[in-house]
Amino acid sequence: LGNRSNAGVRGEWGEFNTYRDYMDAVNNELVIVPMIETNEALENLDAIASVPGVDVLLVGPSDLSIELGVPLDYRCDHYQRALDKIAAAAAKHGVVAAMYFIPPGMDPNFYVEKGFKFFTMPWGPWATAGIQNGLSGIKR
């Protein structure tokens, strides 16, 4: 599947005896997540999902909608059929169907019912909002 670059020494390796132990652990725990956001990817879902080591098919919702000619129209039948095709290919090949984000105004359970099981979420802004909320109650 290619080569993984070192990307510099990181602090996490300190819990391992050697950097080699760290590298082996990271390589064993590596998750392969191809993005599905083009017509070419849709046409090759079986080939992509069947690559040994692929764990997740990750939809880029806005890019996929633009590629399909329905920019940000996440409720459009054409877009929904593409999601169904992605979820079916993931299930067929034993990989996880995922969404990069839940489009505004859409219920996450809608995607769960389609077969999507992995979602990236805006953790940074959520964490910041939570911290700000917590700090707002502290007298200064």
C-alpha distance (Angstrom), angle and dihedral (degrees) to the residues before:
residue distance angle dihedral
L1 . . .
G2 3.78 . .
N3 3.75 135.8 .
R4 3.77 128.1 -54.8
S5 3.80 113.7 -138.5
N6 3.77 120.7 -134.8
A7 3.82 94.5 -124.3
G8 3.78 90.8 -159.9
V9 3.78 132.0 -67.1
R10 3.79 112.4 -53.5
G11 3.77 130.1 -161.8
E12 3.81 95.1 -119.4
W13 3.77 93.3 75.7
G14 3.79 90.1 71.2
E15 3.81 92.1 89.2
F16 3.81 90.0 62.4
N17 3.80 124.6 77.7
T18 3.79 93.5 -125.7
Y19 3.76 137.8 9.5
R20 3.82 87.5 -114.2
D21 3.83 88.9 59.4
Y22 3.80 88.4 50.3
M23 3.82 92.5 49.6
D24 3.81 91.9 48.6
A25 3.81 91.8 49.8
V26 3.80 93.0 47.5
N27 3.80 92.2 48.3
N28 3.82 91.1 49.3
E29 3.81 91.6 50.4
L30 3.80 96.6 42.8
V31 3.80 115.6 131.1
I32 3.82 118.5 -148.9
V33 3.81 110.4 -147.0
P34 3.82 117.7 174.2
M35 3.80 115.1 -166.0
I36 3.80 116.0 -123.7
E37 3.78 107.6 -153.9
T38 3.81 108.5 120.8
N39 3.79 138.1 69.6
E40 3.80 87.6 -117.3
A41 3.81 90.2 57.9
L42 3.82 90.9 47.7
E43 3.80 90.3 51.5
N44 3.81 90.6 50.7
L45 3.80 102.0 40.6
D46 3.80 94.9 123.7
A47 3.80 91.9 49.0
I48 3.81 92.1 47.6
A49 3.81 96.1 44.2
S50 3.80 92.8 47.1
V51 3.81 95.3 56.5
P52 3.81 106.5 116.1
G53 3.78 109.5 -107.9
V54 3.80 98.2 25.0
D55 3.80 107.1 132.7
V56 3.80 106.2 172.0
L57 3.82 139.0 24.0
L58 3.81 104.1 -146.7
V59 3.81 118.4 -160.3
G60 3.78 117.6 -147.4
P61 3.83 95.5 -151.5
S62 3.79 101.1 -163.2
D63 3.80 95.6 40.6
L64 3.80 91.5 46.6
S65 3.81 92.0 49.6
I66 3.81 90.8 50.0
E67 3.80 91.5 47.7
L68 3.81 89.9 51.1
G69 3.80 91.0 52.9
V70 3.81 94.7 -111.7
P71 3.82 102.4 99.6
L72 3.81 110.8 -152.9
D73 3.83 91.5 -20.8
Y74 3.78 93.8 132.8
R75 3.81 94.6 168.0
C76 3.82 93.7 54.7
D77 3.83 114.6 121.2
H78 3.81 91.7 -130.0
Y79 3.81 91.0 55.1
Q80 3.81 92.7 43.6
R81 3.82 91.4 51.9
A82 3.81 88.7 54.1
L83 3.81 90.0 52.9
D84 3.80 90.3 49.2
K85 3.80 89.8 51.6
I86 3.81 91.2 50.4
A87 3.81 93.0 48.1
A88 3.81 91.0 48.2
A89 3.81 93.0 50.2
A90 3.79 91.0 48.3
A91 3.80 91.8 50.6
K92 3.81 92.1 45.5
H93 3.80 92.0 54.4
G94 3.80 98.3 37.7
V95 3.79 96.0 -112.9
V96 3.79 128.5 125.6
A97 3.80 122.4 -99.8
A98 3.80 110.5 -138.7
M99 3.79 141.8 -178.2
Y100 3.79 122.4 -143.8
F101 3.79 88.1 -145.2
I102 3.78 139.7 -11.5
P103 3.81 106.1 -106.8
P104 3.81 115.3 -117.3
G105 3.78 113.4 -83.4
M106 3.80 93.8 13.8
D107 3.80 122.9 120.1
P108 3.83 112.8 -122.9
N109 3.81 89.0 -141.4
F110 3.80 88.9 63.0
Y111 3.81 87.6 65.8
V112 3.79 93.4 41.7
E113 3.81 88.7 55.9
K114 3.82 89.0 51.9
G115 3.81 89.1 55.9
F116 3.80 102.2 -95.7
K117 3.79 111.8 140.7
F118 3.81 106.4 167.6
F119 3.79 126.3 62.4
T120 3.77 131.5 175.1
M121 3.76 111.2 -145.4
P122 3.81 135.9 -168.0
W123 3.80 94.2 -94.5
G124 3.80 94.3 160.1
P125 3.82 96.3 58.2
W126 3.82 90.9 39.4
A127 3.79 91.1 52.0
T128 3.80 91.5 46.4
A129 3.81 91.3 50.3
G130 3.81 90.6 48.8
I131 3.79 92.3 49.5
Q132 3.81 91.5 47.1
N133 3.79 89.8 49.5
G134 3.79 90.9 50.4
L135 3.80 92.9 47.3
S136 3.80 92.6 48.7
G137 3.80 90.2 71.2
I138 3.79 94.3 54.0
K139 3.77 116.2 97.7
R140 3.76 111.9 -130.0
